[in-house]
Amino acid sequence: MCKKSLQIGLMLFGMFFGAGNLIFPPSLGFQAGSSFSPAMLGFLISGIGMPVIALIIGTFNPDGYRAEMSRKLSPLISLLLLTLIYLAIGPLTAIPRTAATSFSIGVQPLTGEGALPLAIFTLLYFAFAWWLAITPSKLLSRLGKVLTPIFVLLIIVLTVAGLMTYTAPAMTEPLGKYASAAFGTGFIEGYNTMDTLASFAFCIIALSELRRLSFTSAKEHYLSIWLAGLAVAVLMGTLYLGLALLGSHFPIPPQVFGDANINLGAYVLSETSLNIFGPAGMYFLAVMITLTCFTTTVGLIAAVSEFFYKEFPQVSYKAYVTAVSLVSLLLANLGLNEIIKFSLPLLLFIYPVAITVVLMTILNKFAKLSLPGMRCTALAAAFISLLDILQQTAGSAFAKDILSSLPLHECGLAWLVPVLLLLFLSLFLPRKISGSTDEI
């Protein structure tokens, strides 16, 4: 059981650790002035702690977040919210972004810009992803035992080789916002990885794999969940710290550091690969980036398809995999910038609501909460998210005035204090329910 749980953890880690996670820590380490700083601590809490806890809490219930949300909100609202979540982290946003990111960072330096290279790459990318996702029972063996260890090994090779090449720290003092608010800045950057949202999707994969273990008791089920979650946290934390250490040692020219159009994390990885391995370094980077993105893509395609097949079984799982792959293929060919513009409103709405659900679920495991209170809490998160969309996409002065009156609005967390306040009130409001998990 222990070995299988760790394999599940390795598979889930591979799904979580997309290219965005790969390229960010070098940038954070460089700007923070050291590999482990208050900024890095904040990033680890929100970029690892929140997603892993969300994953663990979701798998405590044999029916996942669908059952938790149906009980706390309503079956219809649960279905609508989860549909939006799975679409957001699936074919409408995250899946095409992984393919586009893989191409722009890893492949485009080799092929050059152009619609044709992108189309050929994404066609092959999603054809292979479709082939792997079409048989979810083999994900553990294909992702957990093959693809994930390969890209982890490549990252370790690059990090160790880079640290052996750049032995002295490039900077001793943090700059900019990392000097004035290091912990808060790192926390916000970890929050912006949106891995907590991915926990909703990967929860369904984890539950499918856990069911194959045939537990004899609820205690074994919970132990396996904690072991898998621990494996995810340790692996992600180790790679984050190693990449941040590389970033803090890499000498970035001032003109590059001051260019807002350059992703510093991607710059560190590409220049390190090129300087250490020569011309072959670009091929090394292309393989590493593509594999890192690809494991996330396969996991998301499988998770989204499994969710829709479970909720709407009139259509086969294979048909959902095909549809998700095709939609993702088409959107990936819009290019990374267009995908980000297209997906922003949906993400602005759904991410705060999803984290609110996670917070409610965690608190409800330890204390009874008011049913009307929890519904008002989710409604408040949704309302503030809609105001944020109006402000950022339509320039609404009305929305801006309301948001500017709320704490943490400058960090994109205007929803947090009202949600925490309503959760606190839910401890005292009537019609309380417990959050106890059904017996397994």
ROSELUM-576270 format. One record per residue (C-alpha): x, y, z. Coordinates in steps of 0.25 Angstrom, whole numbers. Layout:
REM residues N
       u       v       w
       X       Y       Z
...
//
This chain:
REM residues 440
       u       v       w
       0       0       0
      11      10       4
      19       7      -9
       6       9     -18
       2      22     -10
      16      28     -13
      14      24     -28
       1      31     -28
       8      43     -21
      18      43     -32
       8      43     -43
       0      54     -37
      13      62     -35
      16      61     -50
       2      66     -53
       3      78     -44
      17      82     -48
      14      89     -61
      23      99     -68
      18     111     -61
      23     104     -48
      36     101     -55
      40     115     -59
      35     123     -47
      45     119     -36
      58     123     -43
      51     137     -45
      47     137     -30
      60     132     -25
      68     143     -33
      59     154     -29
      58     150     -15
      73     150     -14
      74     136      -8
      68     122     -11
      61     122       3
      56     135       7
      42     140      13
      38     141      -2
      41     127      -4
      34     123       9
      21     130       4
      22     124      -9
      23     110      -3
      11     112       6
       2     116      -5
       8     109     -17
      10      95     -10
       2      96       4
     -11     101      -2
     -12      91     -14
      -7      79      -6
     -17      82       6
     -28      84      -5
     -25      71     -11
     -24      63       2
     -37      69       7
     -44      66      -6
     -40      51      -6
     -45      50       9
     -59      49       3
     -60      36      -6
     -69      45     -16
     -59      57     -16
     -63      71     -16
     -76      68     -24
     -82      62     -11
     -76      73      -2
     -81      84     -10
     -95      78     -12
     -97      77       3
     -91      91       6
     -97      98      -6
    -107      90     -14
    -106      79     -24
    -109      89     -36
     -99      99     -31
     -89      89     -29
     -91      83     -43
     -90      97     -49
     -78     102     -41
     -70      89     -44
     -74      89     -59
     -68     103     -59
     -56      99     -51
     -53      87     -60
     -55      95     -73
     -46     106     -67
     -34      96     -64
     -38      88     -76
     -40      91     -91
     -43     106     -89
     -31     110     -82
     -20     101     -75
     -19      90     -85
     -16      99     -98
      -7     108     -89
       2      96     -86
       3      93    -100
       5     107    -104
      15     110     -93
      23      97     -97
      24     102    -111
      28     116    -108
      39     113     -98
      44     100    -102
      41      98    -117
      40     112    -123
      55     115    -121
      58     103    -130
      47     105    -141
      45     120    -141
      31     127    -140
      20     123    -149
       6     117    -150
      11     105    -157
      22     100    -147
      12     103    -136
       1      95    -143
      10      83    -146
      15      83    -131
       1      84    -125
      -4      73    -134
       6      63    -130
       6      68    -116
      -9      65    -114
     -10      53    -122
       0      46    -113
      -7      52    -101
     -20      47    -106
     -14      33    -107
      -9      33     -93
     -22      39     -87
     -31      29     -94
     -28      18     -84
     -28      25     -70
     -25      12     -63
     -11      12     -69
      -8      27     -65
      -1      22     -52
       9      13     -60
      11      23     -72
      12      36     -64
      16      32     -50
      26      22     -54
      32      27     -68
      29      42     -72
      30      48     -58
      43      42     -54
      49      46     -67
      46      61     -66
      50      61     -52
      63      55     -55
      65      66     -66
      62      77     -56
      72      71     -46
      83      70     -56
      81      84     -61
      80      90     -47
      92      82     -42
     100      86     -54
      96     100     -53
     100     101     -38
     114      95     -41
     116     105     -52
     110     118     -45
     116     115     -31
     114     129     -25
     101     137     -22
      98     147     -33
      92     156     -23
      92     158      -8
      80     168      -6
      66     167     -11
      61     177     -21
      47     184     -23
      35     178     -17
      43     166     -11
      51     177      -2
      39     183       3
      29     171       4
      36     159       2
      27     149       9
      14     155       3
      20     156     -11
      24     141     -11
      10     137      -5
       3     144     -16
      12     138     -27
       9     124     -21
      -6     127     -21
      -5     132     -36
       0     118     -40
     -14     114     -38
     -10     100     -34
     -21     100     -24
     -31     100     -35
     -24      88     -41
     -26      80     -28
     -41      79     -32
     -37      72     -45
     -26      63     -40
     -35      59     -28
     -44      51     -37
     -31      44     -43
     -26      41     -29
     -39      35     -24
     -39      26     -36
     -25      21     -33
     -28      20     -18
     -41      11     -21
     -32       1     -28
     -24      -1     -15
     -36      -9      -9
     -35      -3       6
     -39     -11      17
     -42       1      26
     -44      16      26
     -31      17      33
     -23      11      21
     -31      20      12
     -27      33      20
     -12      28      22
     -11      26       7
     -16      40       4
      -6      46      14
       5      38       8
       2      42      -6
       0      57      -2
      13      57       5
      20      51      -7
      15      63     -16
      19      73      -5
      33      68      -3
      36      66     -18
      30      80     -22
      37      87     -10
      51      80     -14
      50      85     -28
      45      99     -25
      57     101     -15
      67      95     -25
      62     104     -36
      61     116     -27
      76     114     -23
      80     113     -38
      72     126     -40
      79     133     -29
      93     129     -34
      91     132     -49
      96     146     -54
      85     153     -61
      90     165     -69
      83     178     -64
      77     181     -77
      70     167     -77
      66     169     -63
      59     182     -66
      51     177     -78
      37     174     -74
      35     166     -86
      45     156     -82
      41     144     -73
      53     143     -64
      50     129     -60
      50     124     -75
      62     133     -78
      70     126     -66
      67     112     -71
      69     115     -86
      83     122     -83
      87     112     -73
      84     100     -83
      91     108     -95
     104     111     -86
     106      98     -81
     102      88     -92
     105      97    -104
      96      97    -116
      90      83    -111
      85      91     -99
      73      96    -107
      69      82    -110
      71      78     -95
      62      90     -91
      51      87    -102
      50      72     -97
      50      76     -82
      39      87     -84
      31      79     -93
      31      67     -84
      28      76     -72
      16      82     -79
      11      69     -85
       9      61     -72
       0      72     -67
      -7      72     -81
     -10      57     -80
     -15      58     -66
     -24      69     -69
     -30      63     -81
     -33      50     -73
     -38      57     -61
     -48      66     -69
     -53      55     -77
     -55      46     -65
     -63      57     -58
     -72      59     -70
     -74      44     -73
     -78      42     -58
     -88      54     -59
     -93      52     -73
     -91      37     -76
     -99      38     -89
     -86      41     -96
     -74      31     -95
     -62      34     -88
     -54      33    -101
     -63      43    -107
     -60      53     -96
     -45      51     -97
     -46      53    -112
     -54      66    -111
     -45      72    -100
     -33      69    -108
     -39      75    -121
     -44      88    -114
     -30      89    -107
     -23      87    -120
     -31      98    -127
     -29     108    -115
     -14     105    -114
     -12     110    -128
     -17     124    -124
      -4     126    -117
      -1     128    -102
      -4     143    -101
     -18     141    -108
     -21     129     -98
     -18     137     -86
     -27     148     -91
     -38     139     -94
     -37     131     -81
     -35     143     -71
     -50     146     -68
     -53     131     -65
     -41     130     -56
     -44     143     -49
     -58     137     -45
     -55     123     -42
     -42     123     -35
     -47     131     -22
     -60     123     -22
     -52     110     -22
     -42     114     -11
     -54     118      -3
     -60     104      -5
     -47      98       0
     -47     107      12
     -61     103      16
     -58      89      14
     -46      89      23
     -53      97      34
     -65      88      33
     -57      76      36
     -53      82      50
     -66      90      53
     -81      90      50
     -84     102      40
     -97     109      37
    -103     104      24
    -108     118      20
     -95     124      25
     -87     115      15
     -96     119       4
     -95     133       7
     -80     132       8
     -79     125      -6
     -88     136     -12
     -80     147      -6
     -67     141     -13
     -75     140     -26
     -80     154     -25
     -66     160     -22
     -60     152     -34
     -71     158     -43
     -67     172     -39
     -53     168     -42
     -56     164     -56
     -64     177     -58
     -52     185     -53
     -41     178     -61
     -49     175     -74
     -59     187     -75
     -52     197     -67
     -64     199     -58
     -63     211     -48
     -74     205     -39
     -67     192     -38
     -54     199     -35
     -59     207     -24
     -65     195     -17
     -52     187     -18
     -43     198     -14
     -51     199      -1
     -47     185       2
     -35     180       9
     -24     173       0
     -30     178     -13
     -17     183     -18
     -12     168     -17
     -24     163     -24
     -29     157     -11
     -41     166      -9
     -50     154      -7
     -42     148       5
     -46     157      17
     -61     156      14
     -60     141      12
     -52     139      25
     -62     148      32
     -74     141      27
     -68     127      30
     -66     132      45
     -80     136      45
     -84     122      40
     -79     117      53
     -91     124      60
    -102     125      50
    -113     114      51
    -116     102      43
    -102      96      45
     -97      83      38
     -85      75      41
     -74      72      31
     -72      57      35
     -68      48      23
     -77      36      20
     -71      23      24
     -62      16      13
//
